[in-house]
Amino acid sequence: MKRHGLFRIATVSPVVHVGNPEANADEILKHLADLADADCVLFPELCLTGYTCEDLFHQEVLLSAAREQLLRLRDATDGQEQLVVVGLPLAIENALYNCAAAISDGEILGVVPKQFLPNYGEFYEARRFTAATGDERSHVELNGSTIAPFGIDLLFFAEGASGQRIGIGIEICEDLWVPIPPSAFQALAGATVLLNPSASNEVIGKRGYRKSLVESQSARCIAAYAYAGAGPTESTTDLVFGGHCLIAENGYMLAEIEGLLLPQHDEGASRERQRPERSSQTTPAQHISRAAIADVDVAKLRHDRRTMVTFNAPCRFLPREYREIGFSIREELDGTPKRYVSGAPFVPRDTADLDERCHEIFSIQCRGLAKRLMSLPHESPLQIGVSGGLDSTLSLLVAVKTCDLIGSPRRRVRGLTMPGFGTTDRTKTNALALMKHLGVGSDSIDIRPLCLEAFREIGHSPFGIDVSTLDIEEFQALLADLDEGNRKDLVFENVQARLRTFLLMSRGFVLGTGDLSEAALGWSTYNGDHMSMYNPNCSIPKTLVKFLVRYVALHEFDGAARETLLDIAETTISPELLPASKLGEILQSTEDTLGPYELHDFFLFNIVRNGYGPTKLLALASIADFRQHHSPEEIEAALRTFYRRFFANQFKRSCVPDGPKVGTVSLSPRGDWRMPSDAEVAAWLTELDAGSGAS
């Protein structure tokens, strides 16, 4: 498939034969044969000799054999558009350096020496190696005819990926553990991929700390950070190594392999079952060699760096200029992307993470509203239009819990149900029951007479029906008999929405109910449900609202209130502005009109947060982990709808009330999303047309 900015990395912890470079090169070549589809393959620190050779590093036999096997690996990569990084000791004049060599397509691109040598606790590297300072010679001679760039000022650039260059920096093990790692400067100089060949032994708690270092450095540098640790076969004398391999991207772990921990078994398992099977056909080493593989999104990283304008500010502190060395990678990725693509990017997969996310979001909503309430006249009432749907329910829950938080009586919240021509018994019953169970004020106004009068005053005939002489019941009966093909009338819908807003605002301070997904799609009536005095839901996507309501139901309420909330969580998403069926069932499904909110929230997140274009969205949607199956045709149609509505409805988003930002994706015109109301969508639709059916 096309790259779409993806770059495949494999971090390998191979079997190591301590002191035997030839056997180690054999192991490396086995992995390279299996990982031919990777753009970059990273091996651990000093993997050609073994990290634990101790004073054997002073033996010329070992050093010479390591150089010889490096040249062998170089020759083996001839014709391969792939970067291979291996560790070895290199003697240069009067010093011995702990190095990482970068190889590609039959060439040694460069050799990067380690800058910070641990010489504490179990580490004794300064006994054997010299720390690189940047004052070393710029090239190293590996044999009579091979000279390679050498130094801490090397960056490697992958070229050929649709014309984009991918910068790669290398630091070695301890370099990551110092206060200002070399990778920080490499990132500022253009590296979006950072590699760390390492030999970090295992002690209690170190594995988690190491993981946090990799994650935090990838986040701080807005980069992909790949770490390859020496494995159990490196273990000797006093040290044990675990083969920890990690690939993180901007703070998120994409792939992780832990070679240390033994398999866990049920407590009831017998000792015989817990004991590993021995076989003459299998050696323990075969179970220890392993690799972590992931496709990192370099295009996304570039986007994030551009949007975080302070990223480049420290460039003035760069200690040196970097030499750039190019190599080639394939134009396309082999096979399917090795990257998990969430179909619900706003909703965590893990239940515990989801609960934590919901708790944090609900707290932000309540704290934001609490501040606004403290700015209002004492005990001024809060007006909420309660429909019995998800959005108004969430807004009501925020209002109730905020009153609890600041010590105001719940009766301060005034819920108003305003049944119209499309209101069903289920939603109306739930709305009234919920207000009763929550202990808030409750009123009901039938808006149908007002709407009917409005139709007469403006001379409108809804669905072609002359209402001049009809009463409510006669008109409602005619609506129930409408043909399926005659159920579209924007004036009919907008009059209801604006009348509801008029009634609410005539009563006092109004809390909005519209969510982030509706704002993106313009699924609201301008100056109708689009407007309020404060909207606690403005940053909550539709796919998350249901989980928030369920979370609050299960953790904040019990009894009848919980039962009502859980029933609301399962209600069909609808504005209930069009007539219901003869049986009183909802016929106006928002998702039938717009397409699944699951798709729209996927598009919203990846367009606003990641800057993805149409062709990349189509490609990633085709492999995304959606809760429901979506055909390519359905995905394309929904994306086309999203782009058209997103551009056409910016004028609504340019005029919205205050509300709390809860996540990285927000559409407030005062902060996160500033877009001209009259921008044209043509360029995006042109790319969508070109990308249809292609990946």
KOLFI-717691 format. One line per 10 residues: their letters; for each residue x negated, z, y negated of C-alpha. Coordinates in steps of 0.25 Angstrom, whole numbers. Layout:
BEGIN
A = X Z Y ~ ... .
***
This chain:
BEGIN
MKRHGLFRIA = 0 0 0 ~ -4 -1 -15 ~ -12 10 -20 ~ -3 15 -31 ~ -15 23 -36 ~ -17 30 -23 ~ -31 33 -17 ~ -33 38 -3 ~ -43 49 0 ~ -47 55 13 .
TVSPVVHVGN = -55 68 14 ~ -62 71 27 ~ -67 83 34 ~ -75 76 45 ~ -82 82 57 ~ -96 86 52 ~ -109 87 61 ~ -118 96 53 ~ -131 90 51 ~ -127 76 58 .
PEANADEILK = -125 66 47 ~ -123 54 57 ~ -112 61 65 ~ -106 65 51 ~ -106 51 47 ~ -99 47 60 ~ -88 57 57 ~ -87 51 43 ~ -86 37 48 ~ -75 41 58 .
HLADLADADC = -67 46 46 ~ -69 34 38 ~ -64 25 49 ~ -51 33 49 ~ -50 34 34 ~ -52 19 30 ~ -39 19 22 ~ -44 30 13 ~ -50 26 -1 ~ -59 38 -1 .
VLFPELCLTG = -64 47 11 ~ -71 60 7 ~ -79 68 17 ~ -85 82 15 ~ -97 87 8 ~ -110 84 16 ~ -102 78 27 ~ -114 69 31 ~ -122 81 35 ~ -113 93 36 .
YTCEDLFHQE = -112 103 24 ~ -118 115 33 ~ -132 109 35 ~ -138 119 27 ~ -153 118 26 ~ -153 105 35 ~ -150 98 22 ~ -164 100 19 ~ -168 91 31 ~ -171 77 28 .
VLLSAAREQL = -166 73 41 ~ -151 77 37 ~ -152 71 23 ~ -157 58 28 ~ -147 57 39 ~ -136 60 29 ~ -141 49 20 ~ -141 39 32 ~ -127 42 36 ~ -122 41 22 .
LRLRDATDGQ = -128 26 22 ~ -121 24 35 ~ -108 29 29 ~ -110 19 17 ~ -112 8 27 ~ -99 11 35 ~ -91 11 22 ~ -94 -4 20 ~ -82 -12 17 ~ -73 1 15 .
EQLVVVGLPL = -66 2 2 ~ -67 17 3 ~ -74 29 -4 ~ -81 38 6 ~ -88 51 1 ~ -97 59 10 ~ -106 71 8 ~ -121 72 11 ~ -134 78 6 ~ -143 69 -2 .
AIENALYNCA = -157 72 -6 ~ -162 66 -19 ~ -176 68 -23 ~ -178 83 -23 ~ -163 88 -22 ~ -153 88 -11 ~ -138 85 -15 ~ -125 88 -9 ~ -118 74 -11 ~ -106 66 -9 .
AAISDGEILG = -108 51 -6 ~ -97 41 -10 ~ -97 28 -1 ~ -89 16 -2 ~ -89 2 4 ~ -104 3 9 ~ -109 9 -3 ~ -113 23 -7 ~ -106 24 -21 ~ -113 37 -25 .
VVPKQFLPNY = -117 51 -21 ~ -112 63 -28 ~ -120 76 -27 ~ -114 90 -27 ~ -115 98 -41 ~ -111 112 -37 ~ -118 118 -25 ~ -112 131 -20 ~ -123 142 -17 ~ -114 154 -15 .
GEFYEARRFT = -108 161 -3 ~ -109 152 9 ~ -115 140 1 ~ -129 138 -1 ~ -129 123 -6 ~ -140 125 -17 ~ -150 129 -6 ~ -150 114 -2 ~ -143 105 -12 ~ -145 103 -27 .
AATGDERSHV = -133 103 -36 ~ -131 90 -44 ~ -131 91 -59 ~ -130 76 -64 ~ -145 75 -67 ~ -148 69 -53 ~ -152 54 -51 ~ -141 44 -52 ~ -143 37 -39 ~ -148 42 -25 .
ELNGSTIAPF = -156 33 -15 ~ -150 35 -1 ~ -160 25 6 ~ -169 14 1 ~ -157 5 -2 ~ -146 14 -6 ~ -145 20 -19 ~ -132 27 -23 ~ -127 34 -36 ~ -129 49 -36 .
GIDLLFFAEG = -124 60 -45 ~ -112 68 -50 ~ -108 58 -60 ~ -102 48 -50 ~ -88 44 -49 ~ -82 34 -39 ~ -71 24 -43 ~ -62 17 -33 ~ -59 3 -37 ~ -49 -7 -32 .
ASGQRIGIGI = -37 1 -32 ~ -28 -8 -40 ~ -38 -8 -51 ~ -38 7 -53 ~ -51 15 -51 ~ -51 28 -44 ~ -62 38 -49 ~ -68 47 -38 ~ -77 59 -41 ~ -84 68 -30 .
EICEDLWVPI = -88 82 -31 ~ -93 91 -19 ~ -87 104 -14 ~ -92 115 -23 ~ -91 105 -35 ~ -76 108 -34 ~ -77 123 -35 ~ -85 124 -48 ~ -77 127 -61 ~ -79 112 -66 .
PPSAFQALAG = -80 103 -54 ~ -87 90 -55 ~ -73 83 -51 ~ -68 88 -65 ~ -77 79 -72 ~ -76 68 -62 ~ -61 68 -64 ~ -63 67 -79 ~ -72 55 -77 ~ -61 47 -70 .
ATVLLNPSAS = -61 52 -55 ~ -47 54 -50 ~ -52 57 -36 ~ -61 69 -34 ~ -68 70 -20 ~ -75 83 -15 ~ -83 83 -2 ~ -84 97 2 ~ -89 107 12 ~ -82 120 9 .
NEVIGKRGYR = -81 130 20 ~ -69 139 23 ~ -67 153 20 ~ -54 161 18 ~ -46 155 6 ~ -56 144 3 ~ -47 133 8 ~ -36 136 -2 ~ -45 138 -13 ~ -52 125 -10 .
KSLVESQSAR = -39 118 -10 ~ -35 124 -23 ~ -48 119 -29 ~ -45 104 -25 ~ -31 105 -30 ~ -34 111 -43 ~ -46 101 -45 ~ -37 89 -42 ~ -27 94 -52 ~ -37 98 -63 .
CIAAYAYAGA = -44 84 -62 ~ -30 77 -59 ~ -37 70 -48 ~ -37 69 -33 ~ -47 78 -26 ~ -51 76 -12 ~ -59 87 -4 ~ -66 85 9 ~ -71 98 16 ~ -81 99 27 .
GPTESTTDLV = -74 103 40 ~ -75 113 52 ~ -87 105 58 ~ -95 108 46 ~ -93 123 50 ~ -106 130 54 ~ -114 143 53 ~ -106 151 43 ~ -96 141 37 ~ -83 135 41 .
FGGHCLIAEN = -77 122 35 ~ -63 118 35 ~ -62 103 32 ~ -53 105 20 ~ -49 92 15 ~ -40 90 3 ~ -35 79 -7 ~ -28 84 -19 ~ -22 76 -31 ~ -20 83 -44 .
GYMLAEIEGL = -17 96 -39 ~ -9 92 -26 ~ -15 92 -12 ~ -13 79 -6 ~ -20 81 7 ~ -27 93 14 ~ -34 95 27 ~ -38 109 32 ~ -48 109 44 ~ -50 123 44 .
LLPQHDEGAS = -37 130 48 ~ -34 130 63 ~ -20 125 68 ~ -9 136 67 ~ -1 139 80 ~ 12 147 82 ~ 10 161 85 ~ 17 160 98 ~ 7 150 103 ~ -2 154 115 .
RERQRPERSS = -17 155 114 ~ -18 143 122 ~ -10 134 113 ~ -18 140 101 ~ -31 136 107 ~ -35 121 104 ~ -36 112 115 ~ -50 107 119 ~ -52 93 124 ~ -64 85 128 .
QTTPAQHISR = -58 74 121 ~ -58 81 107 ~ -68 88 99 ~ -65 99 89 ~ -71 91 78 ~ -61 80 79 ~ -50 90 75 ~ -58 94 63 ~ -61 81 56 ~ -50 78 46 .
AAIADVDVAK = -46 71 33 ~ -36 73 22 ~ -31 60 16 ~ -22 57 4 ~ -19 46 -6 ~ -22 52 -20 ~ -14 45 -32 ~ -25 42 -42 ~ -15 34 -51 ~ -7 47 -52 .
LRHDRRTMVT = -19 55 -56 ~ -23 45 -67 ~ -9 46 -72 ~ -10 62 -72 ~ -23 61 -79 ~ -18 52 -90 ~ -5 60 -92 ~ -14 73 -93 ~ -21 69 -106 ~ -30 81 -106 .
FNAPCRFLPR = -36 77 -93 ~ -47 68 -100 ~ -50 78 -111 ~ -61 85 -104 ~ -68 71 -102 ~ -77 75 -114 ~ -84 86 -105 ~ -88 76 -94 ~ -102 80 -91 ~ -107 66 -88 .
EYREIGFSIR = -103 51 -86 ~ -99 47 -72 ~ -104 35 -65 ~ -93 27 -59 ~ -94 20 -45 ~ -84 11 -40 ~ -79 8 -26 ~ -67 0 -20 ~ -55 4 -13 ~ -44 -4 -7 .
EELDGTPKRY = -33 -9 -15 ~ -22 -3 -7 ~ -20 9 1 ~ -19 9 16 ~ -6 13 22 ~ 4 23 16 ~ -1 33 6 ~ -7 45 11 ~ 0 54 1 ~ 13 62 1 .
VSGAPFVPRD = 23 56 -9 ~ 34 66 -12 ~ 48 60 -13 ~ 52 73 -21 ~ 40 76 -30 ~ 48 86 -38 ~ 52 94 -25 ~ 41 101 -17 ~ 41 98 -2 ~ 38 113 2 .
TADLDERCHE = 49 122 1 ~ 41 134 -5 ~ 35 124 -15 ~ 49 119 -19 ~ 55 134 -20 ~ 43 137 -29 ~ 45 124 -37 ~ 60 127 -39 ~ 57 142 -43 ~ 47 137 -54 .
IFSIQCRGLA = 56 126 -59 ~ 68 135 -60 ~ 60 146 -67 ~ 55 136 -77 ~ 69 131 -80 ~ 74 145 -82 ~ 62 149 -91 ~ 64 137 -99 ~ 79 140 -101 ~ 76 155 -104 .
KRLMSLPHES = 67 151 -116 ~ 78 142 -122 ~ 89 153 -120 ~ 81 163 -127 ~ 81 153 -139 ~ 96 152 -139 ~ 106 162 -146 ~ 107 174 -138 ~ 116 172 -125 ~ 121 158 -130 .
PLQIGVSGGL = 127 152 -118 ~ 121 141 -109 ~ 130 129 -106 ~ 128 122 -93 ~ 137 110 -87 ~ 138 114 -73 ~ 142 102 -64 ~ 139 108 -50 ~ 127 98 -49 ~ 113 102 -47 .
DSTLSLLVAV = 108 100 -61 ~ 118 108 -68 ~ 117 119 -57 ~ 102 120 -59 ~ 103 121 -74 ~ 114 132 -72 ~ 104 140 -63 ~ 93 139 -73 ~ 103 145 -84 ~ 108 156 -75 .
KTCDLIGSPR = 94 160 -71 ~ 89 159 -85 ~ 99 169 -90 ~ 95 178 -79 ~ 81 177 -83 ~ 83 180 -98 ~ 94 191 -95 ~ 106 183 -100 ~ 119 183 -93 ~ 123 172 -84 .
RRVRGLTMPG = 136 170 -91 ~ 127 164 -103 ~ 127 152 -94 ~ 140 144 -96 ~ 142 133 -85 ~ 152 122 -89 ~ 158 113 -78 ~ 164 100 -84 ~ 171 93 -72 ~ 173 78 -75 .
FGTTDRTKTN = 178 66 -68 ~ 167 66 -57 ~ 166 81 -55 ~ 168 85 -40 ~ 174 98 -35 ~ 161 101 -28 ~ 152 101 -41 ~ 163 108 -49 ~ 165 119 -39 ~ 150 121 -38 .
ALALMKHLGV = 149 122 -53 ~ 159 132 -54 ~ 155 140 -42 ~ 140 140 -47 ~ 144 145 -61 ~ 152 156 -55 ~ 141 161 -45 ~ 131 161 -56 ~ 139 169 -65 ~ 138 159 -77 .
GSDSIDIRPL = 149 155 -87 ~ 158 144 -82 ~ 167 135 -88 ~ 174 121 -84 ~ 178 110 -93 ~ 185 97 -87 ~ 179 86 -95 ~ 188 75 -90 ~ 199 77 -101 ~ 188 76 -112 .
CLEAFREIGH = 181 64 -105 ~ 195 57 -104 ~ 197 59 -119 ~ 183 54 -122 ~ 186 41 -114 ~ 198 39 -122 ~ 191 42 -135 ~ 180 32 -133 ~ 189 21 -126 ~ 182 22 -113 .
SPFGIDVSTL = 189 18 -100 ~ 181 25 -89 ~ 179 15 -77 ~ 189 6 -84 ~ 200 16 -83 ~ 209 17 -96 ~ 210 32 -99 ~ 219 32 -111 ~ 231 37 -104 ~ 225 44 -92 .
DIEEFQALLA = 224 59 -89 ~ 213 66 -82 ~ 220 65 -68 ~ 224 51 -69 ~ 210 47 -74 ~ 203 55 -63 ~ 212 48 -52 ~ 208 34 -57 ~ 193 39 -57 ~ 195 43 -42 .
DLDEGNRKDL = 200 29 -39 ~ 188 21 -45 ~ 181 11 -37 ~ 167 14 -32 ~ 162 2 -41 ~ 169 8 -54 ~ 162 21 -55 ~ 152 18 -67 ~ 156 22 -81 ~ 145 28 -90 .
VFENVQARLR = 154 32 -101 ~ 163 39 -91 ~ 151 47 -87 ~ 144 49 -100 ~ 157 55 -107 ~ 158 66 -96 ~ 143 69 -98 ~ 144 70 -113 ~ 157 78 -113 ~ 150 88 -104 .
TFLLMSRGFV = 138 89 -113 ~ 148 90 -125 ~ 155 102 -119 ~ 143 109 -115 ~ 136 108 -128 ~ 148 112 -135 ~ 147 126 -128 ~ 133 129 -131 ~ 118 128 -126 ~ 118 118 -114 .
LGTGDLSEAA = 109 118 -103 ~ 106 104 -97 ~ 107 100 -83 ~ 100 87 -81 ~ 88 85 -73 ~ 75 78 -74 ~ 79 66 -64 ~ 91 64 -73 ~ 83 63 -85 ~ 74 53 -79 .
LGWSTYNGDH = 85 44 -75 ~ 94 46 -87 ~ 105 51 -78 ~ 112 59 -89 ~ 122 55 -101 ~ 114 55 -114 ~ 119 67 -122 ~ 127 71 -110 ~ 121 79 -99 ~ 108 73 -105 .
MSMYNPNCSI = 109 84 -116 ~ 108 99 -116 ~ 101 110 -124 ~ 91 113 -113 ~ 90 107 -99 ~ 83 116 -88 ~ 84 104 -78 ~ 77 94 -87 ~ 64 94 -78 ~ 70 96 -64 .
PKTLVKFLVR = 71 83 -56 ~ 84 81 -48 ~ 77 82 -34 ~ 73 96 -38 ~ 86 101 -44 ~ 92 103 -30 ~ 81 111 -25 ~ 81 120 -38 ~ 95 123 -36 ~ 93 126 -21 .
YVALHEFDGA = 81 135 -25 ~ 89 143 -35 ~ 101 144 -26 ~ 92 150 -15 ~ 83 159 -23 ~ 92 163 -34 ~ 106 164 -29 ~ 114 168 -17 ~ 128 167 -12 ~ 138 158 -18 .
ARETLLDIAE = 129 154 -29 ~ 119 149 -19 ~ 129 142 -11 ~ 134 134 -23 ~ 120 131 -28 ~ 117 125 -14 ~ 129 117 -14 ~ 126 111 -28 ~ 112 108 -23 ~ 118 98 -13 .
TTISPELLPA = 128 91 -23 ~ 127 76 -25 ~ 119 73 -38 ~ 130 67 -47 ~ 134 68 -62 ~ 148 68 -58 ~ 152 59 -69 ~ 159 48 -61 ~ 172 51 -53 ~ 171 58 -40 .
SKLGEILQST = 178 52 -27 ~ 192 54 -23 ~ 187 66 -15 ~ 180 72 -26 ~ 166 69 -21 ~ 155 64 -30 ~ 153 49 -31 ~ 143 48 -42 ~ 130 51 -36 ~ 118 50 -45 .
EDTLGPYELH = 109 46 -34 ~ 118 35 -30 ~ 117 29 -44 ~ 102 32 -47 ~ 96 33 -34 ~ 90 45 -27 ~ 85 56 -36 ~ 74 58 -25 ~ 69 45 -29 ~ 71 46 -44 .
DFFLFNIVRN = 63 60 -44 ~ 52 53 -36 ~ 51 42 -47 ~ 52 52 -58 ~ 41 61 -54 ~ 31 50 -50 ~ 34 42 -63 ~ 33 53 -73 ~ 23 62 -66 ~ 14 52 -59 .
GYGPTKLLAL = 16 39 -67 ~ 19 31 -55 ~ 24 17 -57 ~ 35 9 -49 ~ 27 3 -38 ~ 20 16 -35 ~ 33 24 -35 ~ 39 14 -25 ~ 27 15 -16 ~ 27 30 -16 .
ASIADFRQHH = 42 31 -15 ~ 40 23 -2 ~ 32 34 4 ~ 38 46 -3 ~ 44 58 5 ~ 58 57 0 ~ 69 66 6 ~ 77 53 8 ~ 73 39 13 ~ 73 29 1 .
SPEEIEAALR = 72 14 4 ~ 62 6 -4 ~ 74 -1 -11 ~ 80 13 -15 ~ 67 18 -20 ~ 65 5 -29 ~ 79 5 -34 ~ 78 20 -38 ~ 65 18 -45 ~ 71 6 -53 .
TFYRRFFANQ = 82 15 -57 ~ 73 26 -61 ~ 64 17 -70 ~ 76 11 -77 ~ 83 24 -79 ~ 71 32 -83 ~ 67 22 -94 ~ 81 19 -99 ~ 85 34 -100 ~ 72 39 -108 .
FKRSCVPDGP = 81 40 -120 ~ 89 52 -113 ~ 76 59 -110 ~ 71 58 -124 ~ 82 67 -128 ~ 83 79 -119 ~ 85 94 -121 ~ 74 104 -118 ~ 71 109 -104 ~ 60 115 -96 .
KVGTVSLSPR = 49 106 -89 ~ 47 110 -75 ~ 38 100 -69 ~ 28 89 -72 ~ 39 79 -73 ~ 48 80 -85 ~ 55 71 -94 ~ 56 79 -107 ~ 53 69 -119 ~ 46 81 -126 .
GDWRMPSDAE = 35 82 -116 ~ 34 75 -103 ~ 40 62 -104 ~ 40 54 -117 ~ 45 40 -115 ~ 52 30 -125 ~ 66 29 -123 ~ 66 14 -124 ~ 54 11 -114 ~ 56 -1 -105 .
VAAWLTELDA = 56 0 -90 ~ 52 -14 -87 ~ 38 -12 -83 ~ 41 -2 -73 ~ 52 -10 -67 ~ 43 -22 -66 ~ 33 -14 -58 ~ 44 -9 -49 ~ 49 -23 -47 ~ 35 -27 -43 .
GSGAS = 33 -15 -34 ~ 46 -16 -26 ~ 43 -18 -12 ~ 28 -16 -14 ~ 19 -4 -12 .
***
